[in-house]
């Protein structure tokens, strides 16, 4: 109970800033929400706090231990084919059931068949999870793999533009961002830790990162390939982002829908885990009971979290966008402020930060990670609002952004590069797709009321949220390198300035 109260306090601190900002904006002339909208949003925020608290508790008790045991157990089996086959299946089925992806697919159902989109993304994640595991097994550098795959990705993006379906480019990059959601992240990250710790080596901690980074590339390539071969006109209809007249009825409809999605998603992981446990792991009964209790916490927490953001946050995000969009420069500033705080409420961010602090023995603290992520996401949403205002291609950001982030990988410790690229996938979680994306759609509708620019300009914001932490966290590493060199120079100068008469005994 003490641990649960700590988790709830942690989630309160995470959700409170964005809640207060929205309520504060309502008291200014630029935003006008009805009392009903404020009430529904406030209740949703309270539910969000409970949901995140329960989820984080469940991640500690179940999701992380499950991933670690599966990774170490399959590696100890000494069959690379079993390990790779199970990883591909996990990547495919967990992604198919990932709630984040379902939310995105539902918002673009007029453009691309949701089932086709989900399956394509699932295959992409499965293939690249296999690539990520091979990276750990054969101890390959993450930076060189990312360099190769992003060159391939941008070459395919060029083909997509040439094919005449360039409007799907933003959706392709968004697919990579939403795939690594609250269910996928804790399990896959722990899977990497389990495999890397079993294989060992002097870079075991560093090798445990990078799975999320590579799993984010697969969906982008998969959706780009779908877009290259797509035929016909891309007609996009803006979904209805309004709070229903009968809020209770809407809440229960969403509750049933989300419960079905989360049951499928967690059910697949639990079934996989128990099959692997029966064949390979054979964990003690006490450990199994703890994991089942953790799964229950995760299950209830995710249902509460996703229901509350669907009912209360999605409509408010859209309305904020439409009203702030009437004043473009206020829109850009508001985007930066919202970005600073929205990442705090992403459930998987807390899982990542805790794991980073543990694996690096506190060298990369949770506080420094949160600051780097917040600044990165704030900049990304501000830049996205500027792109909507001036209506230009997403590639003007992505090409230099990834060029800088991949270039930094040559100057910072490999650990920071791996953490940074994992952070990009984690930062773009469910709150981004259910609050920030509708916010961008609303802003786009305010500036271009015919809705013709939504698919090309509003989409892509998730991709931006996934990209900027790559730069900010690597700059954190760059600062650490420079600070160490400065300390060494000062120490050396102090030694040289000492009295020459001192005798240093080296024996």
C-alpha angles and dihedrals in degrees: 000000000000090000091048092051089051090052091049090050089050092050091047089057089048099049100035097075097056091043093052092046092054092047091046091051088054089063092056126081092246097066128044118183123175119244088249092055092048091049094049091046092049093049089047090052091053090050089047090057091051092045095051092045093052092043093052090048090051092047090056094046101038123000098053096042091046093053093045094049093046092049095047095039096051091045091052089053085071094217111122092189093056090048094049095043093052092046092052091049091047092050092049100045099038090050093048088056097040108125093212091060092047090055092052093044090052092054093054100037091122091059104040133011106264094219092051091048093049094047093047091050091046092053090048092053092045093053094046093045085059089050090050092051091048088052089058095043094050094034096235124170115261094213095060092047092049090048091054097045095045090051087053090046095053091045089056090045088058090053089050091055091046090051089062096246097101091134087075092061094088092047090051093056091043089056090061091051099050096043094075096065136154095288098043100043103060092044098045094043091051090046089059092049091050094050095042095047091049095048089044123186130152091282097047093125093049093046091054089071125067101062093103090045094055094040088058092058097056097064092049092054092044094053092043089055089049089051094049090058096038117117133200134033119317104232113183122191118195109239120237108267102185135123107250122245089238101047095178092054091048090048093054092045089053091043092057093045094048092045089056092049095046092045090054094045098046092036091060092051094046093047091049091048095051092047090052091043091052093049104034117002107043093187119193119268093248091057092048091052091051091051092049091051089050091050088054091053090048092047096051093040095052093047092052093043097049095042092052095049092047094050102035112016103043096058093042091049090053094047092048089052094050093048098041089044089070087072107042099194093048085050091058093048092046089049090056093049093047090049091053092059106027093071089059089067096052106111097211092053090070090050091052094046093051093048092047092051092049097046094045092046091239096308088120104041127206090241095054090046092051093048092049092047094046094050091045095050092044091054092046095054092044090052090047091055090050089051090053091049095051098031105225135147122284089230090073086071103030100051097052091035095056091039090057094043094048090044091053089056088074093058105040131064112278090240091064092049092052092046092046095053091046090049091056091061093043097049092059096068136141096297089057092054095041101039112015096041093051087045089056092045090052092049091049092050090051092053097035105027095183089069093230094127100045097094094047101035110026094043112069093059091103088053090052091050088052094048108047097060087061088067101036096049093046088050085055087056092045090053090051091052093049092046091052092050091049091050091050092050092049091048092049092048090051091052093048092047092054119109108285090221091071114109116220113205111209095177 
